Amino acid sequence: NDTLIMIVADHGNNMPTVYDILKSDDYNIERYLPTLFYIAPKEFSIKYGESLLFNEQSWVTQLDIYETFVDIANSINFNTTKGRSILNKIDNNQYSCNHYSISKERCVCPPKNK
């Protein structure tokens, strides 16, 4: 009841597949965004479940994952990055590739945020 298991990668599926051959937009999104899987205790899911479900469809970067780790560790006022914790609902309208200093070639945010 007190263990949170998180499996994180700095990028998604980066292996060449049919999506790469077809130059699919989905492939680029999967390739550049971090992968995150977690198994959470029941109390954690109850407390943060609404935000986590909301953020399943949000644009999340490696900086956000880092900020989430800081948030989980209860490091108050330790916001040293541009990231946003996924334990809170993320408003994608406030952030852009420019905000994160991500080059246009690697930008996968929604077109209105580029």
C-alpha positions in Angstrom: 0.0 0.0 0.0 3.0 2.4 0.1 4.8 1.5 -3.1 4.5 3.2 -6.5 6.1 1.5 -9.4 6.9 3.6 -12.4 8.6 2.5 -15.6 9.8 5.4 -17.6 11.7 5.8 -20.9 13.1 9.1 -22.3 11.3 8.3 -25.6 8.7 6.0 -27.0 9.0 3.2 -29.6 12.1 4.2 -31.6 12.4 1.1 -33.7 11.8 1.5 -37.5 8.4 0.0 -38.4 5.8 0.4 -41.0 4.9 3.7 -39.4 8.4 5.0 -40.1 8.1 3.9 -43.7 4.8 5.6 -44.1 6.0 8.7 -42.3 3.0 8.6 -40.1 2.4 11.5 -37.7 1.5 9.0 -35.0 4.9 7.4 -35.3 6.7 10.7 -34.7 4.5 11.4 -31.7 5.2 7.9 -30.2 8.9 8.2 -31.1 9.6 11.5 -29.3 7.4 11.5 -26.3 8.4 9.7 -23.1 6.9 6.3 -22.2 5.3 6.0 -18.8 3.7 3.0 -17.1 2.8 3.0 -13.4 1.3 0.7 -10.8 -0.1 2.7 -8.0 -1.4 1.9 -4.5 -5.2 2.4 -4.1 -4.9 5.5 -2.0 -2.6 7.1 -4.6 -5.1 6.3 -7.3 -8.0 7.7 -5.3 -6.1 11.0 -4.6 -4.7 11.6 -8.1 -6.8 9.4 -10.3 -8.9 12.2 -11.8 -5.7 14.1 -12.9 -4.0 11.1 -14.2 -6.9 10.0 -16.3 -7.3 13.6 -17.6 -3.5 13.7 -18.5 -3.6 10.5 -20.4 -4.6 12.6 -23.4 -2.3 15.5 -22.5 1.1 16.4 -24.1 3.7 15.3 -21.5 7.4 15.7 -21.9 10.4 14.4 -20.0 10.5 17.6 -18.0 7.0 16.9 -16.8 8.0 13.3 -15.7 10.9 14.8 -13.8 8.6 17.4 -12.1 6.2 14.5 -11.2 9.0 12.7 -9.4 9.8 15.8 -7.5 6.2 16.2 -6.6 5.9 12.5 -5.4 9.0 13.1 -3.3 7.2 16.0 -1.6 10.0 18.4 -2.4 8.1 21.6 -1.7 9.2 24.7 -3.6 11.8 22.6 -5.6 10.5 23.6 -9.0 13.7 23.9 -10.9 12.4 22.9 -14.4 9.8 24.1 -16.8 7.9 20.9 -16.3 4.4 20.3 -14.9 3.6 17.5 -12.6 1.1 15.0 -14.0 -0.4 14.7 -10.6 -2.2 17.9 -11.5 -4.4 18.5 -14.6 -2.2 19.8 -17.4 -3.6 22.6 -19.5 -1.9 22.1 -22.9 -3.0 25.6 -24.1 -0.4 27.2 -21.8 2.6 25.4 -23.1 4.4 25.1 -26.5 7.6 23.7 -27.9 9.0 27.2 -27.7 8.3 27.2 -23.9 10.4 23.9 -23.6 13.1 25.0 -26.1 12.2 22.1 -28.3 13.3 22.4 -31.9 10.6 22.5 -34.7 11.9 19.2 -36.1 11.2 17.5 -32.8 8.0 19.3 -31.9 5.0 17.0 -31.6 2.7 19.3 -29.7 -0.7 20.2 -31.2 -0.5 22.6 -34.1 -2.1 25.5 -32.2 0.7 25.3 -29.6 3.7 25.2 -32.0 
